[in-house]
Amino acid sequence: MKLKPGEDLPESAFEGEPIAAGDPVRFVWSKTAKQSTTNASMKKRILADLKSKRHKYKYVPDKEFSKKALDGAFEQVFTTLRQKFKAQRDGTAATRLKRREDHKALRSRRQNRKKAKLGNRTEARKKVDAFAQPIFDGALQQECMSSEESDGEYAAEGSGETVQVFRTRGLQWRSSRLRRFYAVLDEQDRFDKSLKPKRGLGRRERREGLPKDGFFLPPKGVARWMVSRRWLQETAAMRPDVTDMLRELIVDPAEPEPELAQLMLGPEHSDDEQDQARPATNLYAHVSDTSYSLHNALQPL
């Protein structure tokens, strides 16, 4: 469309008005690609141009250039452009669009933080021999990670350093043993990072918050010990409609936990489901690069 960054979209074209191949692309904003012959012609022109320049996208898989994939991508972008054009003319629509885009951006940031947390814990697990068995695989899914909401920035006590704070909100179905499992991995991750040069823009501090609002089921493949017994009992009483679904999601491990893992996490029958808002910090002190001592594993919870 020959627009510079930040410029408004051009005025709507007139339906049926001829647009030469060398002229900028123009659309009839009040209609979809199927409703307008002009829009259909512009779509055909754009997709043909993309296909002719396939060699410039060497890292894009061939399947992304199939007719179905290109049609879907065009429709998605064209819908966004139509919304932006409407927002140019209507202040209320502009406010709604901005709110929607802000919400999408917020969700994306939170999902990225979950992915980063999962990646850190997956790497930390490689350093803890007690958690090497497949019995712990189900805990390392993105759906198991707690969400983190920005809680602003604060001046750290005793220094002028600015600290970015995130409020961690756990999932109610997670057992206290599963939270201990994550606490060990997080402690290992902090130790590993303390040995490396600091990178990024300032410190980031995590603080425990209330459990996440809403009713969430655990993902498929979690072991029974990872799910709170109290939560299961309350769910069975209040939501009997999901009982059969939970049987399909929760698995019984085929092998026993290693003895060291039981010492670190506590026996399953001791899962009294402590308040999730209580922080679980410094439960296990790091002793070596590969394992934790029994002394530290037996510290009271």
Backbone as CSV, one residue per row, in Angstrom:
resi,resn,N_x,N_y,N_z,CA_x,CA_y,CA_z,C_x,C_y,C_z
1,MET,0.826,-1.217,0.000,0.000,0.000,0.000,0.856,1.262,0.000
2,LYS,2.186,1.089,0.012,3.129,2.207,-0.004,2.898,3.173,1.160
3,LEU,2.815,2.592,2.361,2.625,3.388,3.566,3.917,3.390,4.383
4,LYS,4.178,4.481,5.060,5.294,4.562,5.983,4.836,4.093,7.361
5,PRO,5.754,3.612,8.190,5.369,3.163,9.540,4.631,4.256,10.302
6,GLY,3.502,3.885,10.905,2.730,4.829,11.702,1.672,5.586,10.926
7,GLU,1.692,5.502,9.599,0.696,6.213,8.798,-0.662,5.512,8.854
8,ASP,-1.729,6.280,8.721,-3.072,5.714,8.658,-3.255,4.931,7.367
9,LEU,-4.177,3.981,7.406,-4.499,3.224,6.200,-5.176,4.148,5.185
10,PRO,-5.002,3.866,3.900,-5.609,4.736,2.882,-7.130,4.611,2.872
11,GLU,-7.782,5.589,2.244,-9.233,5.563,2.121,-9.681,4.345,1.333
12,SER,-10.916,3.990,1.523,-11.452,2.812,0.856,-11.518,3.025,-0.655
13,ALA,-11.225,1.969,-1.406,-11.360,2.016,-2.860,-12.839,1.914,-3.235
14,PHE,-13.147,2.256,-4.474,-14.516,2.126,-4.966,-14.671,0.760,-5.633
15,GLU,-15.740,0.089,-5.285,-15.983,-1.239,-5.845,-16.042,-1.168,-7.364
16,GLY,-15.241,-2.039,-8.000,-15.236,-2.105,-9.452,-14.271,-1.144,-10.114
17,GLU,-13.664,-0.239,-9.343,-12.716,0.706,-9.925,-11.444,-0.040,-10.323
18,PRO,-11.008,0.084,-11.562,-9.814,-0.655,-11.995,-8.550,-0.152,-11.279
19,ILE,-7.717,-1.104,-10.842,-6.454,-0.774,-10.183,-5.351,-1.468,-10.965
20,ALA,-4.495,-0.671,-11.563,-3.431,-1.221,-12.404,-2.442,-2.029,-11.575
21,ALA,-1.767,-2.948,-12.257,-0.824,-3.833,-11.561,0.301,-3.065,-10.879
22,GLY,0.681,-1.913,-11.426,1.763,-1.143,-10.835,1.326,-0.170,-9.772
23,ASP,0.013,-0.001,-9.587,-0.505,0.910,-8.570,-0.465,0.261,-7.189
24,PRO,-0.452,1.076,-6.125,-0.490,0.493,-4.772,-1.760,-0.328,-4.552
25,VAL,-1.645,-1.319,-3.681,-2.801,-2.156,-3.323,-3.839,-1.303,-2.606
26,ARG,-5.093,-1.467,-2.953,-6.185,-0.771,-2.289,-7.330,-1.746,-2.025
27,PHE,-8.049,-1.527,-0.917,-9.141,-2.408,-0.542,-10.428,-1.629,-0.342
28,VAL,-11.530,-2.340,-0.472,-12.840,-1.814,-0.086,-13.047,-2.258,1.356
29,TRP,-12.811,-1.365,2.304,-12.756,-1.739,3.717,-14.094,-2.195,4.283
30,SER,-15.188,-1.835,3.666,-16.502,-2.206,4.195,-16.907,-3.629,3.828
31,LYS,-16.081,-4.318,3.016,-16.434,-5.660,2.560,-15.281,-6.634,2.795
32,THR,-15.642,-7.920,2.836,-14.627,-8.964,2.954,-14.077,-9.282,1.567
33,ALA,-13.101,-10.175,1.531,-12.526,-10.574,0.245,-13.540,-11.335,-0.606
34,LYS,-14.466,-12.027,0.024,-15.482,-12.772,-0.726,-16.612,-11.864,-1.211
35,GLN,-16.865,-10.791,-0.495,-17.963,-9.891,-0.853,-17.577,-8.894,-1.937
36,SER,-16.291,-8.679,-2.132,-15.831,-7.638,-3.041,-14.919,-8.224,-4.110
37,THR,-15.221,-7.926,-5.384,-14.353,-8.365,-6.473,-13.010,-7.631,-6.424
38,THR,-13.028,-6.364,-5.959,-11.781,-5.605,-5.827,-10.873,-6.251,-4.790
39,ASN,-11.438,-6.591,-3.630,-10.648,-7.231,-2.576,-10.129,-8.598,-3.022
40,ALA,-10.961,-9.351,-3.726,-10.546,-10.665,-4.220,-9.375,-10.516,-5.185
41,SER,-9.431,-9.458,-6.041,-8.348,-9.220,-6.992,-7.053,-8.849,-6.270
42,MET,-7.171,-7.997,-5.205,-5.984,-7.609,-4.440,-5.396,-8.820,-3.700
43,LYS,-6.266,-9.675,-3.190,-5.800,-10.879,-2.495,-5.017,-11.765,-3.465
44,LYS,-5.556,-11.979,-4.640,-4.883,-12.809,-5.649,-3.522,-12.222,-5.993
45,ARG,-3.474,-10.901,-6.105,-2.221,-10.218,-6.446,-1.180,-10.392,-5.349
46,ILE,-1.601,-10.247,-4.085,-0.678,-10.361,-2.946,-0.146,-11.782,-2.816
47,LEU,-1.020,-12.773,-2.911,-0.587,-14.164,-2.760,0.331,-14.581,-3.904
48,ALA,0.049,-14.101,-5.101,0.935,-14.408,-6.237,2.315,-13.803,-6.010
49,ASP,2.365,-12.606,-5.446,3.645,-11.957,-5.172,4.436,-12.735,-4.124
50,LEU,3.743,-13.228,-3.097,4.414,-14.024,-2.062,5.016,-15.294,-2.658
51,LYS,4.249,-15.962,-3.495,4.736,-17.207,-4.097,5.915,-16.948,-5.020
52,SER,5.886,-15.827,-5.739,6.988,-15.519,-6.659,8.278,-15.202,-5.912
53,LYS,8.162,-14.798,-4.644,9.341,-14.464,-3.835,9.616,-15.539,-2.780
54,ARG,9.185,-16.749,-3.068,9.370,-17.861,-2.127,10.834,-18.005,-1.721
55,HIS,11.776,-17.761,-2.627,13.194,-17.958,-2.349,13.715,-17.036,-1.253
56,LYS,13.008,-15.953,-0.952,13.454,-15.024,0.088,13.131,-15.519,1.497
57,TYR,12.285,-16.533,1.597,11.850,-17.045,2.912,12.395,-18.456,3.103
58,LYS,13.722,-18.562,3.103,14.346,-19.889,3.133,14.123,-20.645,4.437
59,TYR,13.771,-19.932,5.525,13.557,-20.623,6.800,12.080,-20.960,7.045
60,VAL,11.227,-20.600,6.096,9.794,-20.884,6.229,9.496,-22.220,5.555
61,PRO,8.857,-23.171,6.242,8.564,-24.489,5.642,7.668,-24.361,4.409
62,ASP,7.800,-25.303,3.505,7.002,-25.298,2.274,5.504,-25.343,2.559
63,LYS,5.126,-26.037,3.643,3.695,-26.164,3.938,3.040,-24.814,4.219
64,GLU,3.829,-23.826,4.650,3.283,-22.499,4.924,2.936,-21.746,3.636
65,PHE,3.381,-22.276,2.500,3.075,-21.636,1.218,1.994,-22.401,0.453
66,SER,1.336,-23.322,1.120,0.207,-24.007,0.483,-0.962,-23.033,0.359
67,LYS,-1.896,-23.318,-0.525,-3.033,-22.424,-0.749,-3.835,-22.213,0.538
68,LYS,-4.048,-23.294,1.285,-4.834,-23.196,2.515,-4.131,-22.306,3.541
69,ALA,-2.817,-22.476,3.691,-2.065,-21.692,4.681,-2.026,-20.219,4.302
70,LEU,-1.787,-19.929,3.019,-1.728,-18.535,2.579,-3.091,-17.855,2.672
71,ASP,-4.153,-18.590,2.310,-5.505,-18.028,2.419,-5.822,-17.668,3.872
72,GLY,-5.485,-18.580,4.790,-5.763,-18.329,6.201,-4.987,-17.144,6.738
73,ALA,-3.698,-17.042,6.342,-2.870,-15.929,6.805,-3.396,-14.600,6.269
74,PHE,-3.782,-14.591,4.984,-4.312,-13.352,4.405,-5.585,-12.909,5.123
75,GLU,-6.515,-13.831,5.331,-7.790,-13.475,5.960,-7.576,-12.922,7.367
76,GLN,-6.625,-13.501,8.075,-6.343,-13.032,9.433,-5.789,-11.602,9.415
77,VAL,-4.852,-11.338,8.515,-4.268,-10.000,8.424,-5.294,-8.995,7.916
78,PHE,-6.090,-9.401,6.925,-7.071,-8.482,6.358,-8.138,-8.105,7.386
79,THR,-8.522,-9.060,8.230,-9.478,-8.760,9.301,-8.905,-7.716,10.253
80,THR,-7.619,-7.845,10.593,-6.970,-6.868,11.472,-6.914,-5.491,10.816
81,LEU,-6.606,-5.454,9.526,-6.545,-4.175,8.822,-7.903,-3.496,8.769
82,ARG,-8.949,-4.264,8.561,-10.297,-3.683,8.529,-10.665,-3.088,9.895
83,GLN,-10.262,-3.788,10.963,-10.529,-3.279,12.308,-9.765,-1.973,12.538
84,LYS,-8.531,-1.901,12.066,-7.740,-0.686,12.241,-8.318,0.483,11.444
85,PHE,-8.821,0.193,10.240,-9.422,1.263,9.455,-10.674,1.798,10.156
86,LYS,-11.456,0.896,10.699,-12.653,1.321,11.433,-12.265,2.156,12.650
87,ALA,-11.186,1.762,13.319,-10.727,2.497,14.502,-10.255,3.908,14.141
88,GLN,-9.730,4.082,12.897,-9.315,5.410,12.456,-10.499,6.378,12.402
89,ARG,-11.683,5.832,12.115,-12.869,6.665,11.936,-13.721,6.774,13.190
90,ASP,-13.553,5.835,14.109,-14.450,5.745,15.260,-13.622,5.661,16.537
91,GLY,-13.724,6.684,17.402,-12.954,6.701,18.637,-13.293,5.546,19.559
92,THR,-14.576,5.172,19.630,-14.991,4.050,20.476,-14.397,2.746,19.981
93,ALA,-14.445,2.559,18.664,-13.862,1.350,18.087,-12.359,1.313,18.331
94,ALA,-11.706,2.474,18.260,-10.267,2.538,18.508,-9.938,2.117,19.938
95,THR,-10.782,2.554,20.879,-10.561,2.181,22.283,-10.719,0.680,22.478
96,ARG,-11.758,0.119,21.851,-11.979,-1.326,21.959,-10.819,-2.095,21.335
97,LEU,-10.361,-1.631,20.181,-9.261,-2.314,19.505,-7.991,-2.262,20.344
98,LYS,-7.697,-1.114,20.917,-6.502,-0.994,21.754,-6.595,-1.904,22.968
99,ARG,-7.796,-1.942,23.588,-7.970,-2.809,24.756,-7.754,-4.273,24.368
100,ARG,-8.293,-4.657,23.204,-8.141,-6.035,22.757,-6.679,-6.361,22.456
101,GLU,-5.979,-5.429,21.801,-4.570,-5.671,21.484,-3.706,-5.698,22.750
102,ASP,-4.026,-4.838,23.712,-3.290,-4.843,24.980,-3.479,-6.173,25.707
103,HIS,-4.718,-6.681,25.656,-5.005,-7.955,26.319,-4.241,-9.093,25.645
104,LYS,-4.197,-9.083,24.306,-3.453,-10.110,23.584,-1.969,-10.037,23.920
105,ALA,-1.445,-8.816,24.003,-0.032,-8.647,24.331,0.265,-9.136,25.750
106,LEU,-0.667,-8.863,26.684,-0.494,-9.305,28.064,-0.484,-10.828,28.139
107,ARG,-1.432,-11.460,27.446,-1.478,-12.928,27.427,-0.195,-13.498,26.833
108,SER,0.296,-12.863,25.776,1.524,-13.347,25.146,2.708,-13.250,26.104
109,ARG,2.812,-12.129,26.833,3.921,-11.978,27.786,3.846,-13.035,28.882
110,ARG,2.642,-13.285,29.382,2.502,-14.291,30.451,2.822,-15.689,29.944
111,GLN,2.408,-15.990,28.701,2.734,-17.298,28.134,4.235,-17.443,27.957
112,ASN,4.896,-16.374,27.555,6.352,-16.428,27.388,7.048,-16.644,28.733
113,ARG,6.512,-16.032,29.799,7.106,-16.255,31.120,6.917,-17.701,31.559
114,LYS,5.760,-18.287,31.226,5.542,-19.700,31.547,6.527,-20.585,30.794
115,LYS,6.735,-20.269,29.508,7.677,-21.054,28.718,9.079,-20.949,29.291
116,ALA,9.452,-19.738,29.700,10.791,-19.548,30.272,10.933,-20.317,31.580
117,LYS,9.888,-20.282,32.404,9.930,-21.003,33.684,10.059,-22.506,33.439
118,LEU,9.289,-23.009,32.471,9.367,-24.436,32.147,10.765,-24.799,31.659
119,GLY,11.340,-23.945,30.797,12.680,-24.209,30.298,13.719,-24.227,31.413
120,ASN,13.621,-23.285,32.342,14.568,-23.235,33.459,14.459,-24.476,34.332
121,ARG,13.229,-24.896,34.618,13.048,-26.074,35.470,13.473,-27.356,34.770
122,THR,13.241,-27.422,33.459,13.673,-28.602,32.709,15.187,-28.733,32.738
123,GLU,15.889,-27.602,32.580,17.345,-27.634,32.631,17.833,-27.960,34.043
124,ALA,17.174,-27.392,35.059,17.586,-27.643,36.441,17.407,-29.108,36.812
125,ARG,16.377,-29.731,36.269,16.117,-31.140,36.589,17.294,-32.028,36.187
126,LYS,17.995,-31.655,35.134,19.138,-32.450,34.677,20.255,-32.483,35.712
127,LYS,20.245,-31.509,36.640,21.295,-31.441,37.666,20.903,-32.167,38.954
128,VAL,19.643,-32.609,39.045,19.157,-33.257,40.271,18.903,-34.722,39.964
129,ASP,19.817,-35.576,40.362,19.744,-36.995,40.018,18.480,-37.668,40.550
130,ALA,17.977,-37.198,41.671,16.804,-37.836,42.282,15.558,-37.713,41.412
131,PHE,15.553,-36.748,40.471,14.374,-36.515,39.638,14.585,-36.947,38.194
132,ALA,15.531,-37.851,37.964,15.866,-38.243,36.590,14.852,-39.213,35.984
133,GLN,14.113,-39.953,36.817,13.217,-40.979,36.311,12.014,-40.385,35.565
134,PRO,11.442,-41.139,34.614,10.275,-40.682,33.848,9.059,-40.368,34.715
135,ILE,9.038,-40.846,35.951,7.897,-40.612,36.836,7.647,-39.114,37.052
136,PHE,8.676,-38.273,36.820,8.545,-36.829,37.037,8.243,-36.051,35.750
137,ASP,8.164,-36.755,34.620,7.963,-36.071,33.336,6.671,-35.267,33.303
138,GLY,5.605,-35.819,33.884,4.301,-35.169,33.815,4.250,-33.811,34.477
139,ALA,5.187,-33.549,35.392,5.196,-32.259,36.100,5.781,-31.152,35.252
140,LEU,6.512,-31.515,34.201,7.173,-30.511,33.377,6.401,-30.314,32.072
141,GLN,5.184,-29.796,32.234,4.338,-29.380,31.128,3.994,-27.906,31.353
142,GLN,3.807,-27.184,30.273,3.541,-25.749,30.416,2.247,-25.497,31.177
143,GLU,1.261,-26.404,31.007,-0.019,-26.227,31.704,0.118,-26.374,33.209
144,CYS,1.234,-26.919,33.686,1.465,-27.076,35.127,2.099,-25.839,35.753
145,MET,2.638,-24.960,34.924,3.363,-23.809,35.456,2.394,-22.757,35.984
146,SER,2.752,-22.133,37.091,1.946,-21.058,37.646,2.126,-19.804,36.812
147,SER,1.107,-18.941,36.814,1.193,-17.698,36.054,1.894,-16.638,36.891
148,GLU,2.473,-15.664,36.204,3.164,-14.571,36.881,2.623,-13.249,36.361
149,GLU,2.122,-12.431,37.277,1.552,-11.143,36.910,2.461,-10.032,37.412
150,SER,2.709,-9.059,36.554,3.567,-7.946,36.937,2.960,-7.200,38.120
151,ASP,3.801,-6.936,39.119,3.338,-6.240,40.323,4.064,-4.908,40.493
152,GLY,4.604,-4.390,39.374,5.272,-3.092,39.422,6.746,-3.197,39.748
153,GLU,7.353,-2.067,40.000,8.776,-1.990,40.329,8.959,-1.330,41.690
154,TYR,9.944,-1.814,42.442,10.192,-1.300,43.781,11.694,-1.088,43.960
155,ALA,12.023,-0.168,44.827,13.429,0.062,45.172,13.843,-0.980,46.196
156,ALA,14.902,-1.717,45.909,15.370,-2.756,46.818,15.888,-2.128,48.102
157,GLU,15.593,-2.794,49.219,16.036,-2.280,50.519,17.566,-2.281,50.606
158,GLY,18.106,-1.179,51.112,19.540,-1.086,51.308,20.331,-0.702,50.076
159,SER,19.628,-0.455,48.958,20.330,-0.050,47.732,19.368,0.742,46.868
160,GLY,19.923,1.451,45.909,19.084,2.232,44.998,18.651,1.434,43.796
161,GLU,18.890,0.119,43.798,18.562,-0.723,42.659,17.055,-0.901,42.528
162,THR,16.575,-0.809,41.305,15.154,-1.017,41.031,14.894,-2.491,40.758
163,VAL,13.908,-3.041,41.421,13.580,-4.458,41.296,12.195,-4.602,40.667
164,GLN,12.133,-5.364,39.583,10.842,-5.659,38.970,10.238,-6.869,39.679
165,VAL,9.006,-6.725,40.156,8.369,-7.766,40.961,7.237,-8.426,40.175
166,PHE,7.213,-9.757,40.219,6.124,-10.519,39.638,5.403,-11.266,40.751
167,ARG,4.103,-11.265,40.685,3.274,-11.980,41.652,2.921,-13.350,41.070
168,THR,3.403,-14.400,41.714,3.159,-15.761,41.237,1.824,-16.272,41.766
169,ARG,0.997,-16.793,40.866,-0.318,-17.315,41.244,-0.418,-18.768,40.796
170,GLY,-0.374,-19.676,41.764,-0.372,-21.102,41.472,-1.743,-21.637,41.120
171,LEU,-1.762,-22.887,40.669,-3.001,-23.575,40.319,-3.471,-24.387,41.518
172,GLN,-4.755,-24.333,41.788,-5.271,-24.923,43.009,-5.140,-26.443,43.047
173,TRP,-5.062,-27.085,41.894,-5.015,-28.547,41.888,-3.633,-29.091,42.261
174,ARG,-2.600,-28.260,42.289,-1.251,-28.764,42.538,-1.060,-29.147,44.005
175,SER,-0.500,-30.313,44.218,-0.280,-30.804,45.579,0.922,-30.114,46.205
176,SER,1.029,-30.221,47.518,2.177,-29.632,48.205,3.471,-30.356,47.818
177,ARG,3.380,-31.647,47.504,4.575,-32.377,47.053,5.051,-31.848,45.707
178,LEU,4.115,-31.537,44.818,4.501,-30.989,43.521,5.138,-29.616,43.697
179,ARG,4.620,-28.822,44.625,5.196,-27.509,44.867,6.603,-27.630,45.459
180,ARG,6.824,-28.669,46.289,8.182,-28.909,46.801,9.117,-29.292,45.657
181,PHE,8.614,-30.091,44.725,9.395,-30.490,43.552,9.856,-29.257,42.776
182,TYR,8.921,-28.329,42.541,9.283,-27.099,41.830,10.245,-26.239,42.653
183,ALA,10.078,-26.233,43.983,10.954,-25.433,44.835,12.393,-25.909,44.743
184,VAL,12.586,-27.233,44.670,13.938,-27.776,44.540,14.544,-27.357,43.202
185,LEU,13.743,-27.467,42.121,14.253,-27.097,40.803,14.561,-25.599,40.731
186,ASP,13.713,-24.787,41.341,13.943,-23.340,41.331,15.209,-22.977,42.105
187,GLU,15.442,-23.682,43.210,16.654,-23.432,43.990,17.894,-23.826,43.185
188,GLN,17.794,-24.929,42.459,18.905,-25.349,41.602,19.141,-24.318,40.497
189,ASP,18.051,-23.809,39.918,18.159,-22.814,38.856,18.817,-21.527,39.378
190,ARG,18.416,-21.099,40.586,19.028,-19.897,41.164,20.517,-20.097,41.401
191,PHE,20.880,-21.286,41.852,22.302,-21.574,42.080,23.068,-21.529,40.772
192,ASP,22.514,-22.145,39.723,23.195,-22.154,38.423,23.384,-20.734,37.895
193,LYS,22.366,-19.898,38.051,22.451,-18.530,37.543,23.420,-17.678,38.365
194,SER,23.593,-18.036,39.636,24.515,-17.262,40.473,25.961,-17.443,40.039
195,LEU,26.233,-18.500,39.281,27.588,-18.769,38.814,27.883,-18.111,37.472
196,LYS,26.851,-17.507,36.869,27.021,-16.915,35.538,26.978,-15.400,35.629
197,PRO,27.569,-14.714,34.646,27.496,-13.242,34.635,26.051,-12.779,34.522
198,LYS,25.725,-11.684,35.200,24.366,-11.167,35.171,24.063,-10.572,33.807
199,ARG,22.844,-10.878,33.311,22.404,-10.345,32.037,20.996,-9.805,32.197
200,GLY,20.565,-9.018,31.224,19.199,-8.515,31.265,19.126,-7.131,31.878
201,LEU,17.884,-6.666,32.025,17.628,-5.314,32.521,17.174,-5.349,33.973
202,GLY,18.108,-5.446,34.892,17.761,-5.372,36.308,17.250,-6.681,36.881
203,ARG,17.069,-6.668,38.194,16.612,-7.857,38.915,15.124,-8.084,38.729
204,ARG,14.730,-9.340,38.848,13.315,-9.700,38.833,13.035,-10.561,40.055
205,GLU,12.095,-10.140,40.828,11.781,-10.840,42.070,10.394,-11.462,41.964
206,ARG,10.276,-12.704,42.447,8.992,-13.398,42.468,8.447,-13.423,43.882
207,ARG,7.159,-13.089,44.025,6.495,-13.162,45.325,5.231,-13.994,45.190
208,GLU,4.994,-14.830,46.182,3.821,-15.700,46.148,2.543,-14.893,46.310
209,GLY,1.546,-15.225,45.508,0.244,-14.588,45.610,-0.832,-15.629,45.853
210,LEU,-2.075,-15.220,45.799,-3.187,-16.142,45.965,-3.281,-17.067,44.766
211,PRO,-3.901,-18.249,44.930,-4.072,-19.143,43.782,-4.840,-18.455,42.653
212,LYS,-4.584,-18.897,41.435,-5.214,-18.313,40.253,-6.724,-18.487,40.311
213,ASP,-7.451,-17.425,39.951,-8.908,-17.479,39.961,-9.414,-18.442,38.887
214,GLY,-10.562,-19.042,39.152,-11.180,-19.918,38.170,-10.921,-21.384,38.461
215,PHE,-11.619,-22.241,37.717,-11.493,-23.692,37.879,-10.657,-24.236,36.726
216,PHE,-9.525,-24.862,37.053,-8.629,-25.397,36.048,-8.351,-26.865,36.337
217,LEU,-8.409,-27.696,35.284,-8.086,-29.107,35.408,-6.594,-29.316,35.152
218,PRO,-6.002,-30.330,35.752,-4.597,-30.624,35.455,-4.474,-31.151,34.031
219,PRO,-3.309,-31.011,33.404,-3.128,-31.544,32.048,-3.012,-33.066,32.069
220,LYS,-3.219,-33.650,30.922,-3.138,-35.100,30.811,-1.706,-35.560,31.049
221,GLY,-1.557,-36.616,31.842,-0.234,-37.187,32.075,0.362,-36.887,33.433
222,VAL,-0.318,-36.069,34.270,0.233,-35.814,35.605,0.026,-37.046,36.478
223,ALA,0.982,-37.304,37.347,0.884,-38.441,38.260,-0.076,-38.107,39.406
224,ARG,-0.619,-39.131,40.010,-1.616,-38.914,41.069,-1.047,-38.122,42.233
225,TRP,0.237,-38.315,42.556,0.820,-37.601,43.698,0.976,-36.111,43.420
226,MET,0.877,-35.707,42.153,1.018,-34.301,41.800,-0.264,-33.511,42.013
227,VAL,-1.368,-34.209,42.237,-2.678,-33.557,42.364,-3.107,-33.568,43.827
228,SER,-3.527,-32.441,44.312,-3.930,-32.293,45.704,-5.096,-33.215,46.044
229,ARG,-4.939,-33.987,47.112,-6.030,-34.861,47.552,-7.239,-34.048,48.010
230,ARG,-6.955,-32.951,48.697,-8.058,-32.093,49.144,-8.809,-31.527,47.947
231,TRP,-8.065,-31.117,46.912,-8.713,-30.565,45.714,-9.562,-31.629,45.027
232,LEU,-9.058,-32.862,44.972,-9.819,-33.952,44.355,-11.125,-34.201,45.111
233,GLN,-11.051,-34.191,46.443,-12.256,-34.418,47.249,-13.269,-33.296,47.046
234,GLU,-12.794,-32.060,47.059,-13.703,-30.924,46.879,-14.297,-30.909,45.470
235,THR,-13.481,-31.267,44.488,-13.975,-31.298,43.111,-15.021,-32.385,42.927
236,ALA,-14.793,-33.560,43.538,-15.761,-34.647,43.431,-17.100,-34.252,44.035
237,ALA,-17.066,-33.450,45.109,-18.303,-33.032,45.768,-19.014,-31.911,44.999
238,MET,-18.215,-30.965,44.451,-18.811,-29.789,43.817,-18.969,-29.931,42.305
239,ARG,-18.113,-30.739,41.678,-18.162,-30.892,40.218,-18.104,-32.366,39.848
240,PRO,-19.115,-33.136,40.204,-19.084,-34.565,39.874,-19.048,-34.837,38.379
241,ASP,-19.390,-33.827,37.565,-19.399,-34.007,36.110,-18.006,-34.179,35.517
242,VAL,-16.959,-33.793,36.260,-15.602,-33.906,35.718,-14.848,-35.107,36.292
243,THR,-15.512,-35.922,37.097,-14.835,-37.060,37.737,-14.271,-38.024,36.707
244,ASP,-15.080,-38.378,35.696,-14.599,-39.305,34.667,-13.457,-38.689,33.870
245,MET,-13.535,-37.400,33.628,-12.473,-36.722,32.889,-11.152,-36.764,33.653
246,LEU,-11.231,-36.594,34.981,-10.016,-36.633,35.794,-9.364,-38.010,35.758
247,ARG,-10.184,-39.061,35.687,-9.615,-40.410,35.603,-8.778,-40.585,34.347
248,GLU,-9.143,-39.894,33.267,-8.381,-39.993,32.025,-7.129,-39.128,32.047
249,LEU,-7.162,-38.053,32.854,-6.032,-37.131,32.892,-4.927,-37.592,33.825
250,ILE,-5.308,-38.158,34.976,-4.347,-38.513,36.014,-3.894,-39.956,35.831
251,VAL,-2.600,-40.190,35.898,-2.048,-41.531,35.708,-1.423,-42.025,36.998
252,ASP,-1.385,-43.325,37.153,-0.694,-43.965,38.275,0.670,-44.416,37.786
253,PRO,1.745,-43.900,38.349,3.091,-44.243,37.881,3.334,-45.744,37.906
254,ALA,4.036,-46.217,36.873,4.328,-47.644,36.782,5.525,-48.041,37.634
255,GLU,6.313,-47.072,38.073,7.495,-47.367,38.871,7.486,-46.522,40.136
256,PRO,8.081,-47.016,41.200,8.118,-46.244,42.456,9.095,-45.080,42.367
257,GLU,8.886,-44.103,43.216,9.816,-42.980,43.280,11.136,-43.433,43.904
258,PRO,12.234,-42.820,43.498,13.507,-43.111,44.165,13.422,-42.708,45.639
259,GLU,14.176,-43.383,46.465,14.130,-43.116,47.906,14.528,-41.682,48.231
260,LEU,15.541,-41.169,47.527,15.978,-39.810,47.788,14.876,-38.809,47.435
261,ALA,14.145,-39.075,46.354,13.054,-38.178,45.968,11.966,-38.168,47.033
262,GLN,11.664,-39.332,47.612,10.666,-39.388,48.679,11.120,-38.602,49.891
263,LEU,12.416,-38.676,50.205,12.935,-37.914,51.337,12.837,-36.405,51.086
264,MET,13.049,-36.005,49.850,13.031,-34.587,49.524,11.610,-34.035,49.438
265,LEU,10.681,-34.839,48.941,9.306,-34.365,48.733,8.363,-34.760,49.850
266,GLY,8.752,-35.737,50.664,7.857,-36.223,51.704,6.978,-37.331,51.159
267,PRO,6.495,-38.221,52.041,5.627,-39.324,51.592,4.288,-38.803,51.096
268,GLU,3.641,-39.549,50.219,2.371,-39.112,49.640,1.291,-38.935,50.700
269,HIS,1.271,-39.793,51.707,0.199,-39.711,52.707,0.349,-38.502,53.623
270,SER,1.505,-37.798,53.519,1.711,-36.622,54.372,1.258,-35.332,53.692
271,ASP,0.636,-35.462,52.542,0.237,-34.286,51.768,-0.977,-33.628,52.407
272,ASP,-0.730,-32.686,53.315,-1.824,-32.032,54.033,-2.295,-30.762,53.346
273,GLU,-1.754,-30.469,52.147,-2.176,-29.325,51.337,-2.100,-28.009,52.103
274,GLN,-0.889,-27.584,52.392,-0.702,-26.301,53.052,-1.189,-25.175,52.156
275,ASP,-1.424,-24.031,52.737,-1.908,-22.866,52.004,-0.942,-22.525,50.877
276,GLN,-1.460,-22.427,49.631,-0.597,-22.172,48.483,-0.013,-20.778,48.505
277,ALA,-0.587,-19.882,49.270,-0.057,-18.527,49.316,1.215,-18.452,50.150
278,ARG,1.499,-19.512,50.920,2.697,-19.509,51.756,3.913,-19.772,50.894
279,PRO,4.904,-18.911,50.887,6.064,-19.113,50.033,6.868,-20.330,50.450
280,ALA,7.402,-21.029,49.454,8.207,-22.220,49.717,9.648,-21.926,49.322
281,THR,10.294,-21.071,50.043,11.653,-20.652,49.698,12.658,-21.315,50.613
282,ASN,13.837,-21.556,50.054,14.963,-22.103,50.817,14.629,-23.420,51.506
283,LEU,13.814,-24.253,50.823,13.501,-25.543,51.422,14.716,-26.462,51.368
284,TYR,15.484,-26.331,50.275,16.618,-27.218,50.103,17.834,-26.385,49.704
285,ALA,18.863,-26.438,50.495,20.074,-25.691,50.155,20.911,-26.513,49.193
286,HIS,21.501,-25.868,48.217,22.330,-26.565,47.247,23.657,-26.947,47.876
287,VAL,24.099,-28.184,47.593,25.335,-28.682,48.178,26.388,-28.928,47.106
288,SER,25.973,-29.488,45.966,26.920,-29.756,44.890,26.245,-29.457,43.565
289,ASP,26.983,-29.627,42.489,26.429,-29.340,41.171,25.463,-30.410,40.698
290,THR,25.438,-31.562,41.342,24.643,-32.655,40.796,23.596,-33.211,41.750
291,SER,23.708,-32.965,43.049,22.743,-33.600,43.948,22.588,-32.798,45.231
292,TYR,21.611,-33.208,46.036,21.352,-32.596,47.330,21.666,-33.622,48.418
293,SER,22.166,-33.140,49.533,22.505,-34.063,50.605,21.258,-34.494,51.354
294,LEU,21.323,-35.652,52.014,20.194,-36.125,52.817,19.935,-35.174,53.969
295,HIS,20.972,-34.543,54.460,20.782,-33.611,55.564,19.828,-32.497,55.151
296,ASN,20.083,-31.906,53.994,19.229,-30.820,53.531,17.863,-31.332,53.117
297,ALA,17.788,-32.531,52.575,16.507,-33.076,52.145,15.582,-33.320,53.334
298,LEU,16.164,-33.551,54.521,15.354,-33.880,55.696,15.051,-32.656,56.539
299,GLN,15.388,-31.468,56.056,15.044,-30.274,56.830,13.539,-30.165,56.947
300,PRO,13.013,-29.700,58.087,11.557,-29.636,58.268,10.919,-28.674,57.270
301,LEU,9.688,-29.049,56.821,8.927,-28.234,55.889,8.047,-27.268,56.616
